[in-house]
Amino acid sequence: MHERLIILDFGSQTTQLIGRRVRELNMYCEIVPYNKFPHDATDVKGVILSGSPYSVYDESAFKIDLSQIRGKYPVLGICYGAQFIAYSSGGKVEPANSREYGRANLTSIDPQDPLFKGIEPGSQIWMSHGDTITQLPDNFKIIASTNDVQNAAYHIEGEQTWGVQFHPEVVHTPEGTTMLKNFQGFRIQGVGSVYFSFGYCHLGGINPEIPVIYSFCSRNAYFQIQLFSLLDVSERKLKTTRVI
């Protein structure tokens, strides 16, 4: 059974992009509705809460009970996800004086926090929200700020739970992929993998350094893959595998 990361979709326009960035880091992930977390699964290694068009204080906003997720899995809340974690823990989320949209820079970063390993102050990020966290709960530690947003990112003390009020998945956050890699904290080694927007193709114990050329792929279908060895391009092997 492969390890997987679950992305809870709260309706963000960039949820699929989060999934793409995670797959680019060679981590299998699944996007599921915000209220369909697989609580009985034993292979979940992390959880990401997406953004949302809602405000966390709206009566119609998507909400879930995080008590069986926080503390059990590493959790990363993005934009609405970050605000929801803070709000549901007793923090305050209020309308911003003006919509925080566009490029910004992290003027301060906690260099000791693992989420920002390898990231320097001044790193560009992308904001896109009309609300902002105005007060964090007592055990929430600020780990990054911008000139206009004090609580740009936080870490819950005693938990592997983080929240960021910006979008690490978009290209306008150049070091966002590094943040996602830091959050994952591991990679599956020794497995060659091909990722698609609609699925994950597992190639068993094939050397991940061997380039893969695929001719066809669809969920629950067989397809042919030609593998060309980097050491001997004249040696070609044909393998049939299955999308899982």
KACORFEN-V847556 format. One record per backbone hydrogen bond with DSSP energy under -1.0 kcal/mol. CO is the residue of the C=O (numbers start at 1). NH is the residue of the N-H. E is the energy in kcal/mol with one decimal. If there is no record, write none. Layout:
<<CO/NH/E> <CO/NH/E>>
//
This chain:
<<4/45/-3.0> <5/30/-2.2> <6/48/-2.6> <7/32/-2.5> <8/50/-2.3> <9/34/-1.7> <14/18/-2.0> <15/19/-1.9> <16/20/-2.1> <17/21/-2.5> <18/22/-2.2> <19/23/-2.4> <20/24/-2.2> <22/25/-1.0> <22/27/-1.3> <23/26/-2.2> <28/5/-1.9> <30/7/-3.0> <32/9/-2.9> <33/36/-2.3> <37/39/-1.8> <38/41/-1.7> <43/4/-2.3> <46/6/-2.5> <47/76/-2.2> <48/8/-3.0> <49/78/-2.6> <55/58/-1.8> <58/61/-1.3> <66/69/-1.8> <66/70/-2.8> <69/72/-1.5> <69/73/-2.0> <74/47/-2.5> <75/162/-2.8> <76/49/-2.7> <77/164/-2.6> <78/81/-2.3> <79/83/-2.5> <80/84/-3.2> <81/85/-1.9> <82/86/-2.0> <83/87/-3.0> <84/88/-2.9> <86/91/-2.8> <87/90/-1.5> <92/134/-2.0> <92/135/-1.5> <94/132/-2.6> <99/101/-1.2> <100/129/-2.2> <102/127/-2.9> <104/125/-2.8> <105/107/-1.0> <106/122/-4.0> <108/145/-1.9> <110/113/-1.5> <113/116/-1.3> <114/117/-1.3> <116/119/-2.1> <120/123/-1.4> <123/106/-2.5> <125/104/-2.1> <126/167/-2.4> <127/102/-2.7> <129/100/-2.1> <130/96/-2.9> <132/94/-2.4> <135/92/-2.5> <137/140/-1.9> <139/157/-2.8> <141/155/-2.2> <143/110/-2.7> <144/153/-1.6> <145/107/-1.2> <145/108/-1.5> <149/146/-2.5> <152/165/-3.2> <153/143/-2.5> <153/144/-1.3> <154/163/-2.0> <155/141/-2.9> <156/159/-1.8> <160/75/-2.8> <161/156/-2.6> <162/77/-2.7> <163/154/-2.5> <164/79/-3.3> <170/173/-1.8> <173/176/-2.6> <175/179/-1.7> <176/180/-2.3> <177/181/-2.4> <178/182/-2.7> <179/183/-2.3> <180/184/-2.3> <181/185/-2.5> <192/203/-1.5> <194/201/-2.4> <196/199/-1.0> <199/196/-2.4> <200/244/-1.4> <201/194/-1.7> <203/206/-1.1> <207/210/-1.8> <211/228/-1.2> <213/226/-2.0> <218/221/-1.4> <221/243/-1.1> <223/241/-1.2> <224/215/-1.5> <225/239/-2.1> <226/213/-1.7> <227/237/-1.6> <232/235/-1.8> <235/229/-1.1> <237/227/-2.3> <239/225/-1.7> <241/223/-1.1>>
//
